[in-house]
Amino acid sequence: MSAATRLFAALMKHDDRARTLLLEALPEVFPWVRFLPADDVQAFLTELVEVLRAVEDFDNIAAVAQLITEWRHTAEVYADPELLEILTRGGDDFGPVPAPSADR
């Protein structure tokens, strides 16, 4: 996995054609990326490669699973027009939320 991660990272960094191919292949690995805007698909791929590189020395890939879960949830929001509208509409900011009291 380490060698593959380093290869993908190098390709992403140095070769626009390889980056394009990876972006085109991403929906076959993660079908839900089809719901993300194009800029977010690029951001997901970049973050995925960066996190894979960051966890290379660990025996735990939980950070990769967390990243994938977070992006999948983002795609779920984009897939639901009603939810997307609710979460992206402007509104009032009610200020900072106070910390919960110790007795709760």
Secondary structure as a PSIPRED ss2 file (coil, helix, strand):
# PSIPRED VFORMAT (PSIPRED V4.0)

   1 M C   1.000  0.000  0.000
   2 S H   0.000  1.000  0.000
   3 A H   0.000  1.000  0.000
   4 A H   0.000  1.000  0.000
   5 T H   0.000  1.000  0.000
   6 R H   0.000  1.000  0.000
   7 L H   0.000  1.000  0.000
   8 F H   0.000  1.000  0.000
   9 A H   0.000  1.000  0.000
  10 A H   0.000  1.000  0.000
  11 L H   0.000  1.000  0.000
  12 M H   0.000  1.000  0.000
  13 K H   0.000  1.000  0.000
  14 H H   0.000  1.000  0.000
  15 D C   1.000  0.000  0.000
  16 D H   0.000  1.000  0.000
  17 R H   0.000  1.000  0.000
  18 A H   0.000  1.000  0.000
  19 R H   0.000  1.000  0.000
  20 T H   0.000  1.000  0.000
  21 L H   0.000  1.000  0.000
  22 L H   0.000  1.000  0.000
  23 L H   0.000  1.000  0.000
  24 E H   0.000  1.000  0.000
  25 A H   0.000  1.000  0.000
  26 L H   0.000  1.000  0.000
  27 P H   0.000  1.000  0.000
  28 E H   0.000  1.000  0.000
  29 V H   0.000  1.000  0.000
  30 F C   1.000  0.000  0.000
  31 P H   0.000  1.000  0.000
  32 W H   0.000  1.000  0.000
  33 V H   0.000  1.000  0.000
  34 R H   0.000  1.000  0.000
  35 F H   0.000  1.000  0.000
  36 L C   1.000  0.000  0.000
  37 P C   1.000  0.000  0.000
  38 A H   0.000  1.000  0.000
  39 D H   0.000  1.000  0.000
  40 D H   0.000  1.000  0.000
  41 V H   0.000  1.000  0.000
  42 Q H   0.000  1.000  0.000
  43 A H   0.000  1.000  0.000
  44 F H   0.000  1.000  0.000
  45 L H   0.000  1.000  0.000
  46 T H   0.000  1.000  0.000
  47 E H   0.000  1.000  0.000
  48 L H   0.000  1.000  0.000
  49 V H   0.000  1.000  0.000
  50 E H   0.000  1.000  0.000
  51 V H   0.000  1.000  0.000
  52 L H   0.000  1.000  0.000
  53 R H   0.000  1.000  0.000
  54 A H   0.000  1.000  0.000
  55 V C   1.000  0.000  0.000
  56 E C   1.000  0.000  0.000
  57 D C   1.000  0.000  0.000
  58 F C   1.000  0.000  0.000
  59 D C   1.000  0.000  0.000
  60 N C   1.000  0.000  0.000
  61 I C   1.000  0.000  0.000
  62 A H   0.000  1.000  0.000
  63 A H   0.000  1.000  0.000
  64 V H   0.000  1.000  0.000
  65 A H   0.000  1.000  0.000
  66 Q H   0.000  1.000  0.000
  67 L H   0.000  1.000  0.000
  68 I H   0.000  1.000  0.000
  69 T H   0.000  1.000  0.000
  70 E H   0.000  1.000  0.000
  71 W H   0.000  1.000  0.000
  72 R H   0.000  1.000  0.000
  73 H H   0.000  1.000  0.000
  74 T H   0.000  1.000  0.000
  75 A H   0.000  1.000  0.000
  76 E H   0.000  1.000  0.000
  77 V H   0.000  1.000  0.000
  78 Y H   0.000  1.000  0.000
  79 A H   0.000  1.000  0.000
  80 D C   1.000  0.000  0.000
  81 P H   0.000  1.000  0.000
  82 E H   0.000  1.000  0.000
  83 L H   0.000  1.000  0.000
  84 L H   0.000  1.000  0.000
  85 E H   0.000  1.000  0.000
  86 I H   0.000  1.000  0.000
  87 L H   0.000  1.000  0.000
  88 T H   0.000  1.000  0.000
  89 R C   1.000  0.000  0.000
  90 G C   1.000  0.000  0.000
  91 G C   1.000  0.000  0.000
  92 D C   1.000  0.000  0.000
  93 D C   1.000  0.000  0.000
  94 F C   1.000  0.000  0.000
  95 G C   1.000  0.000  0.000
  96 P C   1.000  0.000  0.000
  97 V C   1.000  0.000  0.000
  98 P C   1.000  0.000  0.000
  99 A C   1.000  0.000  0.000
 100 P C   1.000  0.000  0.000
 101 S C   1.000  0.000  0.000
 102 A C   1.000  0.000  0.000
 103 D C   1.000  0.000  0.000
 104 R C   1.000  0.000  0.000
